[in-house]
Amino acid sequence: MAGTKTYIAKPGEIVEKWWVVDASDKVVGRLASEIAMVLMGKHRPTYTPHVLTGDAVVVINAEKVAFSGRKWTQKSYAWVTGYTGQRTVSAERQLANHPDRILRDAVRRMLPKNKLASKMLARLKIYTGAQHPHQAQQPEAREMGAK
């Protein structure tokens, strides 16, 4: 009995595409989950878990993202400095100081916890404002994070 062969992508044969996503008035979690799927390559029928099959994503207007509920004041971001205790900052403050980190952290936490995750995250380019320097890659507009 001859069954069908399972297709496994090889590292050199995947052609990556570039996508531009406008983050204006998009909820962070919904947008981050769709971006993570594209970075992993799960939107393709040729998805292979151990091969980098995803596309590159350029996010513009990152300072205009939205949170649902009262997360702007209640959500906090924590990190360790090496000294005793943790540093924390509210989401409002994080948006004022580093607006790109809100979306980057959300996407990073949705990616797999392996060595490919850093390569996937390197394909995520986040910019404040509507301009980006990736016109040479001819990115296509894509709607993500819709309700």
Backbone as JSON Lines, residues from 0, in Angstrom:
{"i":0,"aa":"M","n":[0.84,-1.18,0.0],"ca":[0.0,0.0,0.0],"c":[0.89,1.24,0.0]}
{"i":1,"aa":"A","n":[0.83,1.98,-1.06],"ca":[1.66,3.17,-1.2],"c":[0.84,4.4,-0.81]}
{"i":2,"aa":"G","n":[1.23,5.05,0.28],"ca":[0.54,6.26,0.72],"c":[1.13,7.49,0.09]}
{"i":3,"aa":"T","n":[0.52,8.62,0.32],"ca":[1.05,9.87,-0.2],"c":[2.23,10.31,0.66]}
{"i":4,"aa":"K","n":[3.15,10.96,0.01],"ca":[4.33,11.46,0.72],"c":[4.0,12.77,1.42]}
{"i":5,"aa":"T","n":[4.52,12.94,2.6],"ca":[4.35,14.19,3.33],"c":[5.4,15.18,2.85]}
{"i":6,"aa":"Y","n":[4.97,16.38,2.51],"ca":[5.9,17.39,2.04],"c":[6.61,18.03,3.22]}
{"i":7,"aa":"I","n":[7.92,18.11,3.14],"ca":[8.72,18.8,4.15],"c":[9.56,19.85,3.44]}
{"i":8,"aa":"A","n":[9.39,21.08,3.84],"ca":[10.12,22.19,3.22],"c":[11.6,22.12,3.57]}
{"i":9,"aa":"K","n":[12.42,22.47,2.62],"ca":[13.85,22.53,2.86],"c":[14.26,23.99,3.0]}
{"i":10,"aa":"P","n":[15.31,24.26,3.75],"ca":[15.64,25.65,4.07],"c":[15.84,26.58,2.89]}
{"i":11,"aa":"G","n":[16.31,26.13,1.76],"ca":[16.59,27.04,0.65],"c":[15.44,27.26,-0.32]}
{"i":12,"aa":"E","n":[14.39,26.48,-0.25],"ca":[13.38,26.53,-1.29],"c":[12.17,27.41,-0.98]}
{"i":13,"aa":"I","n":[12.11,28.03,0.18],"ca":[10.99,28.89,0.54],"c":[11.32,30.33,0.1]}
{"i":14,"aa":"V","n":[10.44,30.92,-0.69],"ca":[10.61,32.31,-1.11],"c":[9.8,33.18,-0.14]}
{"i":15,"aa":"E","n":[10.48,34.06,0.55],"ca":[9.77,34.89,1.53],"c":[9.15,36.1,0.86]}
{"i":16,"aa":"K","n":[7.99,36.48,1.38],"ca":[7.32,37.69,0.93],"c":[7.42,38.73,2.04]}
{"i":17,"aa":"W","n":[7.21,39.97,1.68],"ca":[7.21,41.06,2.65],"c":[5.8,41.63,2.72]}
{"i":18,"aa":"W","n":[5.32,41.87,3.92],"ca":[3.99,42.42,4.15],"c":[4.09,43.71,4.93]}
{"i":19,"aa":"V","n":[3.22,44.67,4.63],"ca":[3.12,45.91,5.4],"c":[1.79,45.88,6.13]}
{"i":20,"aa":"V","n":[1.84,46.13,7.43],"ca":[0.64,46.12,8.26],"c":[0.52,47.48,8.93]}
{"i":21,"aa":"D","n":[-0.65,48.08,8.84],"ca":[-0.92,49.35,9.52],"c":[-1.53,49.03,10.88]}
{"i":22,"aa":"A","n":[-0.88,49.46,11.96],"ca":[-1.32,49.12,13.3],"c":[-2.25,50.16,13.91]}
{"i":23,"aa":"S","n":[-2.71,51.11,13.13],"ca":[-3.58,52.18,13.66],"c":[-4.88,51.59,14.2]}
{"i":24,"aa":"D","n":[-5.16,51.88,15.46],"ca":[-6.4,51.48,16.15],"c":[-6.63,49.97,16.14]}
{"i":25,"aa":"K","n":[-5.58,49.17,16.12],"ca":[-5.7,47.71,16.19],"c":[-5.39,47.26,17.61]}
{"i":26,"aa":"V","n":[-6.14,46.28,18.1],"ca":[-5.91,45.73,19.44],"c":[-4.62,44.92,19.41]}
{"i":27,"aa":"V","n":[-3.76,45.14,20.4],"ca":[-2.42,44.59,20.41],"c":[-2.42,43.06,20.32]}
{"i":28,"aa":"G","n":[-3.22,42.39,21.12],"ca":[-3.21,40.93,21.16],"c":[-3.68,40.3,19.87]}
{"i":29,"aa":"R","n":[-4.74,40.83,19.28],"ca":[-5.25,40.29,18.02],"c":[-4.24,40.49,16.9]}
{"i":30,"aa":"L","n":[-3.64,41.66,16.86],"ca":[-2.65,41.96,15.83],"c":[-1.4,41.09,16.01]}
{"i":31,"aa":"A","n":[-0.94,40.95,17.25],"ca":[0.27,40.17,17.52],"c":[0.09,38.7,17.18]}
{"i":32,"aa":"S","n":[-1.08,38.15,17.42],"ca":[-1.27,36.73,17.12],"c":[-1.25,36.47,15.61]}
{"i":33,"aa":"E","n":[-1.81,37.38,14.82],"ca":[-1.77,37.2,13.37],"c":[-0.36,37.43,12.82]}
{"i":34,"aa":"I","n":[0.37,38.39,13.38],"ca":[1.75,38.62,12.94],"c":[2.61,37.4,13.28]}
{"i":35,"aa":"A","n":[2.41,36.81,14.44],"ca":[3.18,35.63,14.83],"c":[2.92,34.47,13.88]}
{"i":36,"aa":"M","n":[1.67,34.3,13.45],"ca":[1.36,33.22,12.51],"c":[2.07,33.42,11.18]}
{"i":37,"aa":"V","n":[2.14,34.66,10.71],"ca":[2.82,34.94,9.44],"c":[4.33,34.75,9.59]}
{"i":38,"aa":"L","n":[4.9,35.17,10.71],"ca":[6.33,35.0,10.95],"c":[6.71,33.52,11.02]}
{"i":39,"aa":"M","n":[5.83,32.7,11.62],"ca":[6.1,31.27,11.71],"c":[5.88,30.56,10.38]}
{"i":40,"aa":"G","n":[5.01,31.1,9.55],"ca":[4.71,30.47,8.27],"c":[3.48,29.59,8.3]}
{"i":41,"aa":"K","n":[2.67,29.7,9.35],"ca":[1.48,28.86,9.46],"c":[0.37,29.26,8.5]}
{"i":42,"aa":"H","n":[0.52,30.38,7.81],"ca":[-0.46,30.79,6.82],"c":[-0.24,30.09,5.48]}
{"i":43,"aa":"R","n":[0.83,29.33,5.36],"ca":[1.17,28.64,4.12],"c":[0.84,27.15,4.22]}
{"i":44,"aa":"P","n":[0.49,26.52,3.13],"ca":[0.29,25.07,3.17],"c":[1.59,24.3,3.28]}
{"i":45,"aa":"T","n":[2.73,24.96,3.05],"ca":[4.04,24.3,3.11],"c":[4.7,24.49,4.47]}
{"i":46,"aa":"Y","n":[3.92,24.79,5.52],"ca":[4.49,25.02,6.85],"c":[5.23,23.79,7.34]}
{"i":47,"aa":"T","n":[6.44,24.0,7.8],"ca":[7.25,22.95,8.4],"c":[7.81,23.51,9.7]}
{"i":48,"aa":"P","n":[7.58,22.83,10.84],"ca":[7.94,23.42,12.13],"c":[9.42,23.72,12.33]}
{"i":49,"aa":"H","n":[10.31,22.9,11.76],"ca":[11.74,23.08,12.02],"c":[12.46,23.89,10.95]}
{"i":50,"aa":"V","n":[11.71,24.46,9.99],"ca":[12.3,25.27,8.92],"c":[11.67,26.66,8.96]}
{"i":51,"aa":"L","n":[12.46,27.66,8.67],"ca":[11.98,29.03,8.66],"c":[11.16,29.27,7.4]}
{"i":52,"aa":"T","n":[9.85,29.07,7.49],"ca":[8.98,29.16,6.32],"c":[8.14,30.44,6.32]}
{"i":53,"aa":"G","n":[8.35,31.31,7.29],"ca":[7.52,32.51,7.4],"c":[7.95,33.64,6.5]}
{"i":54,"aa":"D","n":[7.17,34.7,6.54],"ca":[7.43,35.9,5.76],"c":[7.92,37.02,6.66]}
{"i":55,"aa":"A","n":[8.37,38.1,6.05],"ca":[8.79,39.29,6.79],"c":[7.59,40.23,6.91]}
{"i":56,"aa":"V","n":[7.48,40.89,8.08],"ca":[6.36,41.78,8.34],"c":[6.9,43.15,8.75]}
{"i":57,"aa":"V","n":[6.41,44.19,8.08],"ca":[6.75,45.57,8.42],"c":[5.5,46.2,9.02]}
{"i":58,"aa":"V","n":[5.6,46.67,10.26],"ca":[4.47,47.3,10.94],"c":[4.71,48.8,10.99]}
{"i":59,"aa":"I","n":[3.73,49.57,10.52],"ca":[3.82,51.02,10.58],"c":[2.76,51.54,11.55]}
{"i":60,"aa":"N","n":[2.94,52.76,12.0],"ca":[2.06,53.42,12.97],"c":[1.94,52.62,14.27]}
{"i":61,"aa":"A","n":[3.06,52.16,14.8],"ca":[3.05,51.34,16.01],"c":[2.63,52.15,17.24]}
{"i":62,"aa":"E","n":[2.74,53.47,17.17],"ca":[2.35,54.28,18.34],"c":[0.84,54.44,18.44]}
{"i":63,"aa":"K","n":[0.08,53.95,17.45],"ca":[-1.37,54.11,17.46],"c":[-2.11,52.82,17.8]}
{"i":64,"aa":"V","n":[-1.41,51.83,18.4],"ca":[-2.08,50.58,18.77],"c":[-3.04,50.83,19.93]}
{"i":65,"aa":"A","n":[-3.94,49.89,20.14],"ca":[-4.95,50.05,21.18],"c":[-4.94,48.82,22.09]}
{"i":66,"aa":"F","n":[-5.35,49.04,23.32],"ca":[-5.61,47.96,24.27],"c":[-7.09,47.98,24.58]}
{"i":67,"aa":"S","n":[-7.66,46.83,24.89],"ca":[-9.06,46.79,25.31],"c":[-9.12,46.96,26.81]}
{"i":68,"aa":"G","n":[-10.24,47.43,27.29],"ca":[-10.42,47.6,28.74],"c":[-9.54,48.7,29.31]}
{"i":69,"aa":"R","n":[-9.08,48.47,30.54],"ca":[-8.26,49.48,31.23],"c":[-6.78,49.08,31.26]}
{"i":70,"aa":"K","n":[-6.33,48.39,30.22],"ca":[-4.96,47.87,30.22],"c":[-3.91,48.97,30.14]}
{"i":71,"aa":"W","n":[-4.25,50.14,29.62],"ca":[-3.24,51.2,29.55],"c":[-2.72,51.55,30.93]}
{"i":72,"aa":"T","n":[-3.59,51.5,31.94],"ca":[-3.14,51.84,33.3],"c":[-2.82,50.6,34.12]}
{"i":73,"aa":"Q","n":[-3.49,49.47,33.85],"ca":[-3.32,48.29,34.71],"c":[-2.18,47.38,34.26]}
{"i":74,"aa":"K","n":[-1.92,47.3,32.97],"ca":[-0.88,46.39,32.48],"c":[0.49,46.97,32.78]}
{"i":75,"aa":"S","n":[1.39,46.09,33.21],"ca":[2.75,46.55,33.5],"c":[3.75,45.62,32.83]}
{"i":76,"aa":"Y","n":[4.87,46.19,32.44],"ca":[5.97,45.46,31.84],"c":[7.1,45.41,32.85]}
{"i":77,"aa":"A","n":[7.63,44.22,33.13],"ca":[8.67,44.06,34.14],"c":[9.93,43.49,33.5]}
{"i":78,"aa":"W","n":[11.09,43.85,34.03],"ca":[12.35,43.29,33.58],"c":[13.34,43.31,34.73]}
{"i":79,"aa":"V","n":[14.37,42.5,34.61],"ca":[15.37,42.37,35.67],"c":[16.62,43.13,35.24]}
{"i":80,"aa":"T","n":[17.16,43.93,36.15],"ca":[18.32,44.74,35.83],"c":[19.63,44.11,36.29]}
{"i":81,"aa":"G","n":[19.54,43.14,37.18],"ca":[20.75,42.57,37.77],"c":[20.87,42.99,39.23]}
{"i":82,"aa":"Y","n":[20.22,44.08,39.59],"ca":[20.16,44.49,40.98],"c":[18.96,43.81,41.65]}
{"i":83,"aa":"T","n":[18.85,43.93,42.93],"ca":[17.74,43.32,43.65],"c":[16.43,43.93,43.21]}
{"i":84,"aa":"G","n":[15.45,43.09,42.98],"ca":[14.13,43.57,42.59],"c":[13.98,43.68,41.08]}
{"i":85,"aa":"Q","n":[12.78,44.03,40.67],"ca":[12.48,44.18,39.25],"c":[12.12,45.62,38.95]}
{"i":86,"aa":"R","n":[12.33,46.02,37.72],"ca":[11.84,47.32,37.26],"c":[10.52,47.07,36.56]}
{"i":87,"aa":"T","n":[9.56,47.91,36.8],"ca":[8.27,47.8,36.12],"c":[7.89,49.16,35.55]}
{"i":88,"aa":"V","n":[7.11,49.11,34.49],"ca":[6.62,50.33,33.87],"c":[5.23,50.02,33.34]}
{"i":89,"aa":"S","n":[4.33,51.01,33.41],"ca":[2.96,50.8,32.92],"c":[2.94,50.84,31.39]}
{"i":90,"aa":"A","n":[1.86,50.35,30.82],"ca":[1.73,50.34,29.36],"c":[1.69,51.75,28.8]}
{"i":91,"aa":"E","n":[1.08,52.68,29.53],"ca":[1.05,54.09,29.1],"c":[2.45,54.65,28.97]}
{"i":92,"aa":"R","n":[3.27,54.39,29.96],"ca":[4.65,54.88,29.97],"c":[5.49,54.21,28.88]}
{"i":93,"aa":"Q","n":[5.24,52.9,28.69],"ca":[5.96,52.17,27.66],"c":[5.64,52.73,26.27]}
{"i":94,"aa":"L","n":[4.38,53.11,26.06],"ca":[3.98,53.69,24.78],"c":[4.66,55.04,24.57]}
{"i":95,"aa":"A","n":[4.78,55.81,25.63],"ca":[5.43,57.12,25.5],"c":[6.93,56.99,25.23]}
{"i":96,"aa":"N","n":[7.59,56.04,25.88],"ca":[9.04,55.91,25.75],"c":[9.47,55.05,24.57]}
{"i":97,"aa":"H","n":[8.88,53.86,24.45],"ca":[9.27,52.9,23.4],"c":[8.02,52.27,22.81]}
{"i":98,"aa":"P","n":[7.33,52.93,21.9],"ca":[6.06,52.39,21.38],"c":[6.23,51.08,20.61]}
{"i":99,"aa":"D","n":[7.4,50.83,20.04],"ca":[7.59,49.59,19.29],"c":[7.7,48.36,20.19]}
{"i":100,"aa":"R","n":[8.14,48.54,21.43],"ca":[8.34,47.4,22.32],"c":[7.04,46.73,22.76]}
{"i":101,"aa":"I","n":[5.94,47.47,22.77],"ca":[4.66,46.89,23.16],"c":[4.3,45.77,22.2]}
{"i":102,"aa":"L","n":[4.35,46.04,20.92],"ca":[3.99,45.03,19.92],"c":[5.07,43.96,19.8]}
{"i":103,"aa":"R","n":[6.33,44.36,19.87],"ca":[7.43,43.38,19.74],"c":[7.38,42.36,20.87]}
{"i":104,"aa":"D","n":[7.12,42.79,22.11],"ca":[7.03,41.86,23.23],"c":[5.83,40.93,23.09]}
{"i":105,"aa":"A","n":[4.72,41.46,22.61],"ca":[3.52,40.63,22.43],"c":[3.77,39.56,21.38]}
{"i":106,"aa":"V","n":[4.41,39.92,20.28],"ca":[4.7,38.94,19.23],"c":[5.75,37.94,19.71]}
{"i":107,"aa":"R","n":[6.78,38.42,20.39],"ca":[7.86,37.54,20.87],"c":[7.32,36.45,21.77]}
{"i":108,"aa":"R","n":[6.37,36.8,22.62],"ca":[5.82,35.82,23.55],"c":[4.88,34.83,22.88]}
{"i":109,"aa":"M","n":[4.43,35.12,21.65],"ca":[3.56,34.2,20.92],"c":[4.33,33.28,19.97]}
{"i":110,"aa":"L","n":[5.61,33.53,19.8],"ca":[6.43,32.69,18.94],"c":[6.89,31.45,19.73]}
{"i":111,"aa":"P","n":[7.31,30.39,19.04],"ca":[7.78,29.21,19.75],"c":[9.05,29.52,20.54]}
{"i":112,"aa":"K","n":[9.26,28.76,21.59],"ca":[10.42,28.97,22.44],"c":[11.56,28.07,21.98]}
{"i":113,"aa":"N","n":[12.16,28.4,20.85],"ca":[13.28,27.62,20.33],"c":[14.24,28.55,19.59]}
{"i":114,"aa":"K","n":[15.23,27.97,18.93],"ca":[16.25,28.78,18.28],"c":[15.73,29.52,17.05]}
{"i":115,"aa":"L","n":[14.67,29.02,16.44],"ca":[14.12,29.69,15.27],"c":[13.39,30.98,15.64]}
{"i":116,"aa":"A","n":[12.96,31.11,16.89],"ca":[12.17,32.27,17.3],"c":[12.93,33.57,17.1]}
{"i":117,"aa":"S","n":[14.22,33.58,17.39],"ca":[14.99,34.82,17.22],"c":[15.13,35.16,15.74]}
{"i":118,"aa":"K","n":[15.21,34.16,14.88],"ca":[15.28,34.43,13.44],"c":[13.94,34.94,12.93]}
{"i":119,"aa":"M","n":[12.85,34.41,13.48],"ca":[11.53,34.89,13.1],"c":[11.34,36.33,13.54]}
{"i":120,"aa":"L","n":[11.75,36.63,14.78],"ca":[11.58,37.97,15.32],"c":[12.44,38.99,14.58]}
{"i":121,"aa":"A","n":[13.57,38.53,14.02],"ca":[14.42,39.43,13.24],"c":[13.74,39.87,11.95]}
{"i":122,"aa":"R","n":[12.74,39.11,11.5],"ca":[12.0,39.47,10.29],"c":[10.84,40.41,10.58]}
{"i":123,"aa":"L","n":[10.66,40.8,11.83],"ca":[9.62,41.75,12.2],"c":[10.24,43.13,12.31]}
{"i":124,"aa":"K","n":[9.77,44.06,11.51],"ca":[10.27,45.44,11.51],"c":[9.13,46.34,11.96]}
{"i":125,"aa":"I","n":[9.33,47.07,13.05],"ca":[8.28,47.91,13.62],"c":[8.73,49.37,13.57]}
{"i":126,"aa":"Y","n":[7.86,50.25,13.05],"ca":[8.18,51.66,12.93],"c":[7.03,52.52,13.45]}
{"i":127,"aa":"T","n":[7.39,53.63,14.09],"ca":[6.4,54.63,14.44],"c":[6.27,55.56,13.24]}
{"i":128,"aa":"G","n":[5.08,55.96,12.94],"ca":[4.85,56.78,11.76],"c":[4.54,55.9,10.56]}
{"i":129,"aa":"A","n":[4.21,56.55,9.46],"ca":[3.76,55.83,8.27],"c":[4.89,55.52,7.29]}
{"i":130,"aa":"Q","n":[6.12,55.93,7.58],"ca":[7.23,55.7,6.67],"c":[8.07,54.51,7.12]}
{"i":131,"aa":"H","n":[8.62,53.76,6.15],"ca":[9.54,52.68,6.45],"c":[10.57,52.58,5.33]}
{"i":132,"aa":"P","n":[11.79,52.09,5.63],"ca":[12.85,52.06,4.62],"c":[12.92,50.76,3.82]}
{"i":133,"aa":"H","n":[11.81,50.03,3.68],"ca":[11.85,48.72,3.03],"c":[11.1,48.71,1.69]}
{"i":134,"aa":"Q","n":[11.15,49.83,0.95],"ca":[10.48,49.89,-0.34],"c":[11.15,48.98,-1.37]}
{"i":135,"aa":"A","n":[12.44,48.72,-1.22],"ca":[13.16,47.89,-2.18],"c":[12.68,46.44,-2.16]}
{"i":136,"aa":"Q","n":[12.11,45.99,-1.05],"ca":[11.6,44.62,-0.96],"c":[10.19,44.49,-1.54]}
{"i":137,"aa":"Q","n":[9.6,45.57,-1.98],"ca":[8.26,45.62,-2.55],"c":[7.23,44.93,-1.66]}
{"i":138,"aa":"P","n":[7.05,45.44,-0.44],"ca":[6.08,44.79,0.46],"c":[4.64,45.06,0.0]}
{"i":139,"aa":"E","n":[3.79,44.08,0.24],"ca":[2.37,44.2,-0.09],"c":[1.59,44.52,1.16]}
{"i":140,"aa":"A","n":[0.55,45.32,1.03],"ca":[-0.29,45.66,2.17],"c":[-1.13,44.45,2.56]}
{"i":141,"aa":"R","n":[-1.28,44.27,3.85],"ca":[-2.09,43.15,4.36],"c":[-2.87,43.62,5.57]}
{"i":142,"aa":"E","n":[-4.13,43.27,5.62],"ca":[-4.99,43.64,6.77],"c":[-4.86,42.56,7.83]}
{"i":143,"aa":"M","n":[-4.48,42.98,9.03],"ca":[-4.36,42.05,10.15],"c":[-4.99,42.67,11.38]}
{"i":144,"aa":"G","n":[-5.37,41.85,12.32],"ca":[-5.91,42.33,13.59],"c":[-7.32,42.84,13.51]}
{"i":145,"aa":"A","n":[-8.05,42.51,12.46],"ca":[-9.45,42.94,12.35],"c":[-10.31,42.14,13.3]}
{"i":146,"aa":"K","n":[-11.37,42.75,13.78],"ca":[-12.22,42.08,14.75],"c":[-13.13,41.07,14.09]}
